[in-house]
Amino acid sequence: MNLVGKKIAIPGGTGFFGSHIIDKLKDIKCEVFVPERSKGIDFRNREDCRKFFEQTKPEIVINCAAFQGGIGFHLGKQADLFMDNILMGCFLMEAAQKVGVKKFVNIVAGCAYPGYLEKDILDETDFWDGDLHDSIFSYGFSRKATIVYGKALYRQYGFNSIHLVFANMYGPRDHFNPSRSKALDGLIRKIYEAKRDKLLTVEIWGSGKPLRDWLYAKDGADGVLRAVEIYDRIDPLNIATGKGISVRELAETVKRVVGYSGKFVYNTQKPDGALKKVFGVRKMKTILKWEPKTNIEQGIRETVKWYVKNSGKGKQENYGL
């Protein structure tokens, strides 16, 4: 599907990942619609979803709308995270089907994968093979449920939705507030501020052992647009690097980039989350004929540069992934 001349709606476009997709679309002659919650649009409301799509009549929807954060953010919010995300995901897809959207692109977090599989690499064939990790079960299940609903709409109405499952993303404009941030951007803020304030130590949650697949947001946006153009199957598709890096390695990389000389203290009383979550990319490379181009150190350097320039104040919208 060629994007030139298309009408594209991006729920969640004011948030972290959605903003990077919009940046990429600026080079393409298409019409982009970005709903704003500040103007009264609430995608937890079925009627708001219907009205937005009826007014804009998009041909393509790239759904980045989500309420989420790091492991610490989920504590005490499990029920809210489940309900908000399942309502947004299903109401948006339902409305898109009813108004005749040609393609719905569902952005799914990697925590929708099973959390306890003892595998080095998680391929798409593993997606339904086990329980979600307890540290993030309610959000992960709400995202998984949207894939089920997409499949149901396809079976009943022939509705075209694709479901892209993303590795952990990081980069400029992400949440850097410790109460909301994911591991990498939280590390960037902690270590930068420790250097600035001349602190001798930095506390890091957990053991430092968990392995994660980290995807630079600008690369992720490229992957989305590539999939919009050529992927049309209901089955989930990973968008990732296929490379695992431990929290300890991440911390050392950030330390080197920032120029911090202090020590790390690992608080093992805090949760690690799943010990290994690295995603298979064979299907992605075969179908999309694409792979991310930014290595972890380069991505961290660009993210640190943005963070310092913006005084450590990242975007904090509730409904951007």
N, C-alpha and C positions, 0 to 999 in steps of 0.2 A: 504494500500500500504506500503510494507516494504521498508525502505529507504536504507538498506544495499546494496551496489553495484550500487546504482543509480547515474546518472549524474544530478546534481542539479545546476541550475543557479540562482544567487541572484542579480538582478539589484537593486542598492541602497545598496549593501552589504558593501560599505566603510563608510556608514553613521551610525547613532546612533543605530536604532533598528536592521538593517541588521547585524551589527557587533555582536550583542548578539545571533542572530540566527546562525551565523557562529561558534561562540564559542560552542554552543550546538552540532553542526554537527561534531566537532572535535572528539567526542567520538563515532561516527558512521562511519563505513567503507564505505564511499561514496566519489564521486568525485565532488568537489565544484568549480564552476566558478564564479568569482567576477569581473565584468567589471569595468573599471576605466575611469572616464571622463577625467582625466589628460592624458590618452593615446589616446585621440581623439574620444572616443565613446560618442555620444550624442543621447539619446533616444527620443529627440524631432524630430529626423530625422528618417523617415521610413526605409531608406536604411541601416542606422547603426543598427537598431533593427534586420533587416533581416540577415545582415552579421554576427552579433554576434551569433545568434541562429544557422545559417548554419555552422559556424566554430566550435561551441561547441557541438551542437546536444544534448541538455539536454532532459531528460525525464520529469523533474519537474522544474518549474520556481516558485520561491517565490519572488514576486514583491514588493520590499520595496522602489522603486524609487519614490521620491516626492520632490517637492519644497514647503516648508511650514515653519511656525513658529507660535509664539504666536499672540494674537490679534493686538498688536502694530506693528508687522512685516507686517501684511496684509494691513495696511493703506497706500494708494498710490500705491499699487501693485496689485490691484484686477484683472485687465485685464491680467497682466503677469502670475499671479497665475493660473487663469482659463486656459489660453492657454497652458502654459508649462505642466500642470498636465494632461489636457485632451489629449494632443498629446502623452506624454509619456505612459499614461495608455492604450490608444487605439492602438498605434503603437506596443507596446510590446505584447499585447494580439493577435493582428492580425498576427504578425510575428510568434508567438508561435504556433498558429493554422496552419499556412501555412507550417511550418517545421515539424509538427507532434509531438509536445510536448504532453505528456500523461496527465499532470495535471498542471494547472496554478493557483497559489495561490495569490489572490489579497488582499493586505493589505489596508484596508480602515479606514480613521480616523472617529471618532464618530461624528464629526461636519457634516457629511453627513445626520444625523438624522434631523428631523424637530426641529426648534429652539424655538417654542412657544407653544408646547403642555403642558397643565396643568396636568401633570401626575407625580407621584412620581418615577415611573420606566418606562423606555423606552424599550419595548420588540420589537422583530423583526417584529411583526405585525403592529407596529407604523411607520415603516421605510418610507413609502410613504405618510403618513397622514398629510402633512402640509408644510409650507414654511420653508426654512432654515433660521437660524438666520442671520440678516443683517450684523453683525460684521465679518462674515466669509463665506458669501454666495457663493462667486465665487470659492473658493477652495473646499468648501463642495459639490457644484454642480458638479465640475469636477470629484470628487471621486464617486459621485452617478452615473454619466454618465458611468463610467467604468463598473459598475454592469449591467447597461442596455445593454452595448455592449457585455458583457460576456453572457448575456441571449440570445442576438441575434445570437451570434456565436454558442451557444448550439442548438437553434432552427433550424438554417440553416445547420450547419455542424456536430452537435453532439459533439462539443468541450467541454471538461471537464474543467471548471473553478469553483473555490470556492471563496467566498467573505467574508472575516473575518473583522468584524467591531469592532474596538478597542476603549476602554476607553482611557482617557488621559494617556500617558505613561511618565515615568520619570526614572532616574537612571544614573549610570556612563556613560560618553561619550556623554551625551546630549549637546544641545546648552545652554551655560550659559551666553553668551553675552546678555545684556539687550535688545539690538535691535532685537534679534532673539528668545530669550527663551520663553518657555511657563511658566505659572504661578508658578509652584512648583520649577523648577530649577532656575527661576529668583529670587524667594524668598530666596533660599539657598544662592545664590551669594550675594544678597543685605544684608542679615542678617549676614552672615559670615564676609563680608567686614566692616559692621558697628561695629561689635565686634573688629575686627582687628584695625580699625581706631579710636576706642573709640568714636563713634558717639552716641548722645543721642536719636536720633529718626531715624526711617526708614519709608519712604513713600511707601504705598501699593496702587496699582491702584484699584479703585472701592470702593464698600461699604463693602467688606469682606463677603457678604451674599451668593454669588453663591455657589451652591453645585456641586461638581464634583466627578466622579468615577476615582480614580487614580490607575493605574496598573504598578507595578514594571516591568521594561523591561525584566529582566531575566525570570520572570513568563510568560510574554507575548510570549517570544521565545519558552518556553515549550508548551504553548497553540497552537502556530503555528504548531509545529512538530507533536503534537497530532492530530490536524485537518488534516494535510497532510496525515497521516496514515489512518484515518478512516472516514473523512467527504467527501462526494461526491455529495452534492446537490447544485443546483444553487442559492438557497435562502440564503440571508445574515445570518451570524451567529455571535452573539456578543461574544467577548472575553473581559471579564471585571471582576471586583470584586463583583459588585452588591451592593456596599456600597458607600454612599455619604458622603463627608466631605467638610465643608465650607472653603473658602479661609482664613477666620479668624482662624479656627481650624488648618489649615495647617501652618499658620504663627506662631501660638503659639507652635506647635510641633517642627518646625524648630528652633525657639527661644530656646526651652528647650534642643534640641540636641546640638546646637551650644554653648549654654551657654551665650547668649546675655541678658543683663539686661536693655536695653533701652526700649523705647516706640514705638508703631506703630501709624502712622498718615495715615488715610484712605482718599485718594484723590477721592472724589465722582464725580469730574469732568471728570474722566477717565472712560472708558466703563467697564461694568461688563461682557458683553456677555450674553449668555443664563443664566437665574437664576437657572435652575435646569437641570442637565444632568447626570442621574444615569441609568445604563443599566441593563436590566433583564438578568439573567444568568441561568434560569431554563432549557432552550433549550441546552445551553452549557454543563451544568452538566449532563443532560440526555444523550446526544449524545456522548460527549467526555469522560464522566465519569472522569472528571478532574476539578480542580478549583485552582486558585492561592494560594500560600502558604505563601507569604511574607506580613506581616501587614505593615501599613503605617509608623509606627515609625521605625521599623527595616529597611525598604527600604530607608527611609530618612537618617538613620545613615550610611548605606553603601554608599549612594550617596554623603553625606558630606565628608566622609572619602576619597572617590575617588577625589572629587573636591579639597580638601586641598592638597592631595598628588601631584596633577597635576597642582598646582599653578593657579587654576581657569580657565584653558584653555581647554574648551571642544572641541569636533570635530565640524568643521564648514563646512563640505561638503554641497553643495547646493542640492544634489540629494539623500540624505538619510533621511528616515522618522524617 
